Amino acid sequence: MAGQLEGKVAVITGGAAGIGLATAKLFLAEGASVMIGDLQEGGAMDLIALNPGRCGWQRADVLHEDDVAALIAEAESRFGGLDVLYNNAGYGGTIGAVDALNLESVDRSIGVLLRGVICGYKHGVAAMKRRGGGSIISTASVAGIIGGGAPLIYSTCKAAVIHLARSAAVELAPFDIRSNAICPGTIATQLLSRAFGVSKEDAEPFRAFLAQRAAAGQRIPLVGQPDDIANTALFLASDASAFVTGQAIAVDGGYAVNPAVDHGQREAVAEVLKAFRASRA
Ligand SMILES: NC(=O)c1ccc[n+]([C@@H]2O[C@H](COP(=O)([O-])OP(=O)(O)OC[C@H]3O[C@@H](n4cnc5c(N)ncnc54)[C@H](O)[C@@H]3O)[C@@H](O)[C@H]2O)c1
């Protein structure tokens, strides 16, 4: 049986680890050719070895427009066009109290988390117009829907990514280009420990601590996995979602269903770190 993405070409930024890597793996299993752009090789080389001729990796920092343009150009020249762009690269951005923010770090955070996505749209749309259509997906976050549970600038950028997906959907519909965002809840990846500034040695226990804590506050008390997001990205990339555009789909175990309900994940960053330290004492 043909896969759901047979014959399609996808570019995934931040595709060498976590959510992006799980998505690259699934897209390949469903028949797509996949070009991964990332700062690191991570798991990409294993995927290339397992999928000869259908998977590539190129160093790309979404902070730099030339890198993003070159990544998309490489997908077009290697695989013949672009059908799916997954703007997924990200990190926790700058942390700290609002009145003590370092504005250079703020610029970098916005550069990766928002400008990097806009840059993907700019070059991805041009390629999709050449192809005659496509699907653009971006990883936003529930932090872009509910305030206070993640670093301030990160949350602000993710809210903007949601609005970008909605607004661009209107402009792009006449070109058969769909534009959607995915809003993950807490997903057990390396981003969590980095976003909270936790040391390398505490990273693994912190991820487990935070994921369990988040799970307890969700309607579905499971620990979110990269595959949960990859499955949603597959839906948005495939023709199964041909009637879906301008949406931000929360994949969060029901966390964002009722923001009025108080639960652990909405605590300020400092309170989460305090609770983690107390759990280790
Ligand atoms: N893990 C979560 O709980 C969670 C929740 C909501 C949203 N997200 C979002 O999901 C996306 C993927 O995160 P993840 O959890 O898989 O994290 P991760 O750290 O496991 O993977 C992120 C990947 O992006 C790459 N990357 C970082 N900065 C980059 C840049 N400037 N240019 C190119 N690549 C870059 C990293 O090298 C890494 O391979 C991010 O946008 C993140 O904000 C994650």
The ligand as a MOL file (V3000), in Angstrom:
LIG
                    3D

  0  0  0     0  0            999 V3000
M  V30 BEGIN CTAB
M  V30 COUNTS 44 48 0 0 0
M  V30 BEGIN ATOM
M  V30 1 N 9.4060 19.8110 23.9230 0
M  V30 2 C 8.3280 20.5220 24.2310 0
M  V30 3 O 7.7260 20.3700 25.3170 0
M  V30 4 C 7.7840 21.5200 23.2510 0
M  V30 5 C 6.5340 22.0980 23.5430 0
M  V30 6 C 6.0060 23.0220 22.6640 0
M  V30 7 C 6.7060 23.3780 21.5170 0
M  V30 8 N 7.9130 22.8180 21.2610 0 CHG=1
M  V30 9 C 8.6020 23.2390 20.0310 0
M  V30 10 O 8.8970 22.0920 19.2680 0
M  V30 11 C 10.0030 22.3970 18.4030 0
M  V30 12 C 11.0050 21.2560 18.4790 0
M  V30 13 O 11.5010 21.1850 19.7920 0
M  V30 14 P 11.9420 19.8150 20.4990 0
M  V30 15 O 11.1790 19.7160 21.7630 0
M  V30 16 O 11.9340 18.7040 19.5340 0 CHG=-1
M  V30 17 O 13.4320 20.2210 20.9140 0
M  V30 18 P 14.8570 19.5270 20.6150 0
M  V30 19 O 15.8370 20.3920 21.3040 0
M  V30 20 O 14.7890 18.0780 20.9360 0
M  V30 21 O 15.0190 19.6900 19.0230 0
M  V30 22 C 15.1540 20.9500 18.4250 0
M  V30 23 C 16.0650 20.8340 17.2170 0
M  V30 24 O 16.1160 22.1500 16.6110 0
M  V30 25 C 17.4780 22.4390 16.3190 0
M  V30 26 N 17.6780 23.8880 16.3190 0
M  V30 27 C 17.7090 24.7250 17.3880 0
M  V30 28 N 17.9610 25.9720 16.9800 0
M  V30 29 C 18.0940 25.9360 15.6350 0
M  V30 30 C 18.3750 26.9090 14.6450 0
M  V30 31 N 18.6070 28.2020 14.9700 0
M  V30 32 N 18.4210 26.5260 13.3450 0
M  V30 33 C 18.2190 25.2160 13.0100 0
M  V30 34 N 17.9770 24.2430 13.9100 0
M  V30 35 C 17.9170 24.6040 15.2040 0
M  V30 36 C 18.2760 21.7460 17.3980 0
M  V30 37 O 19.6220 21.5420 17.0000 0
M  V30 38 C 17.4990 20.4490 17.5790 0
M  V30 39 O 17.9810 19.4360 16.7220 0
M  V30 40 C 10.5400 23.7450 18.8560 0
M  V30 41 O 10.0720 24.7560 18.0030 0
M  V30 42 C 9.9400 23.9170 20.2300 0
M  V30 43 O 9.7990 25.2590 20.6040 0
M  V30 44 C 8.4630 21.8890 22.0910 0
M  V30 END ATOM
M  V30 BEGIN BOND
M  V30 1 1 1 2
M  V30 2 2 2 3
M  V30 3 1 2 4
M  V30 4 1 4 5
M  V30 5 2 4 44
M  V30 6 2 5 6
M  V30 7 1 6 7
M  V30 8 2 7 8
M  V30 9 1 8 9
M  V30 10 1 8 44
M  V30 11 1 9 10
M  V30 12 1 9 42
M  V30 13 1 10 11
M  V30 14 1 11 12
M  V30 15 1 11 40
M  V30 16 1 12 13
M  V30 17 1 13 14
M  V30 18 2 14 15
M  V30 19 1 14 16
M  V30 20 1 14 17
M  V30 21 1 17 18
M  V30 22 2 18 19
M  V30 23 1 18 20
M  V30 24 1 18 21
M  V30 25 1 21 22
M  V30 26 1 22 23
M  V30 27 1 23 24
M  V30 28 1 23 38
M  V30 29 1 24 25
M  V30 30 1 25 26
M  V30 31 1 25 36
M  V30 32 1 26 27
M  V30 33 1 26 35
M  V30 34 2 27 28
M  V30 35 1 28 29
M  V30 36 1 29 30
M  V30 37 2 29 35
M  V30 38 1 30 31
M  V30 39 2 30 32
M  V30 40 1 32 33
M  V30 41 2 33 34
M  V30 42 1 34 35
M  V30 43 1 36 37
M  V30 44 1 36 38
M  V30 45 1 38 39
M  V30 46 1 40 41
M  V30 47 1 40 42
M  V30 48 1 42 43
M  V30 END BOND
M  V30 END CTAB
M  END
